[in-house]
Amino acid sequence: MVARTRWQPLADESRSGAPTAHGVGELLREASRIPSLAIKYRSFLDEPGAEPPLDALPVLRREELSRAVEEVIDLNKLGRTWGEASSLWAVGGSLGSPGLSLLPEDLYVAQVRRSWSPVGPADVVANLHPLERMRPDHQFFHRFTTESGATALPFGRLPSGKHDDWPDLFARLGVTAIAAPAESVCRLLGDAVAGRPLPWLRTLLLGGAGLDRTPDRAVADCFPYTEVWRLYGSPATGPIGQRGPLCLADVYHPLEHQHVEVVDGRLLVTTFDPGRKPPLIRYDTGDRGEYARCVCGRPGPAVRLFDPSSPFFRLHGRTVSAQELVELALGTGDVVAAHVAVDRAGHEERAQLRVRLAPGVPDDSYTLDWIRYQVLENHLVMTGCVLEHPDAFEVVTADESTGASAGSALVHETF
């Protein structure tokens, strides 16, 4: 049982099904201003009178998006701007080779609020998302809260320790809702099981640039009068889909400015928004899914999400490339081969970076800790995954049963 339900959209607007040819043509004209994208779509741009259907265009990969972002930044330096303020975020990658994305400065808050409206002027929202390395979640939920008319409490990461006083502080300040990353949700549930329930918590906002897979049942068991609202998105796309308390598990409704295709089980996203530079056309999110029906009664399509496709995996809400971790391990000079193993069967999400050490490198805890430190320091996503759960990621020496090979960078095993 939940206390209340406010899932109605702010505006009674029907979502269009397939994108119009005019919309596709406008995206291509914007893409033609960016060198690498002009080359990618050259054959479609050479026929000015023809507006191709969206599904005829090629898929946009992560590395192509990063290159286009760098070109937009270079064009802005030359004064060839689009007149739109943007923020730069990390899709993945390392300090030496970042995967980049530019999102409009408003982070699509207005578009999200038209169909996802969990808080209002009567709410005080504690934002537990940290100001993490090139991740937009804290800024998004702060802006979303204020533009919803609610009072924002930008608290950040919960303090460590079992005897902190933050629940009492939130109660005194009249907090009614919490926006939290996956690791903080796990902490909230653990505290509730230990006898520290939060009777004032009416609304829980989950997801954002990461996907929180905390089971609805676990939240309901600990907070029976709390509504759960979720977003699905990434730093590359911004918010893609939303679900409310009445939606089926793992089913999300695409937002009005995001067109989602499922092609061979892979989710492709096209953003129809003039503030998006560079334009996002059939971007491969790395996620898998299928078209689905939802019982909530919302009009328009819905998508059921599955785990990402290899070499990507999820760890505490973030999507991580196993190949990037392997490359960072090889870059230390102490490793000659590596792969990543992910435990999908266990209750706790865990990942192992299994390495084969170079000849003469000592096989001891100091060496493995040093490799782990180097990987976490240089990767733009992994650090946030393990701050609250340091045991979720470890580096181990490969043996005969876990030998790192030249094959796939990612394996799924129980360990």
Secondary structure, 3 states (H helix, E strand, C coil): CCCCCCCCCCCCCCCCCCCCHHHHHHHHHHHCCCHHHHHHCHHHHCCCCCCCCHHHCCCECHHHHHHHHHHHHHHHHCCCCCCCCEEEEEEEEECCCEEEEEEECCCCHHHHHCCCCCCCCCCEEEECCCCCCCCCHHHHHHHHHHHCCCEEECCCCCCCCCCCCHHHHHHHCCCCEEEECHHHHHHHHHHHHCCCCCCCCCEEEEECCCCCCCCHHHHHHHCCCCEEEEEEEECCCEEEEEECCCCCCCEEEECCCEEEEEECCEEEEEECCCCCCCCCCCEEEEEEEEEECCCCCCCCCEEEECCCCCCEEEECCEEEEHHHHHHHHHHCCCEEEEEEEEECCCCCCEEEEEEEECCCCCCCHHHHHHHHHHHHHHECCHHHHHCCCHHHEEEEECCCCCCCCCCCCEEECCC
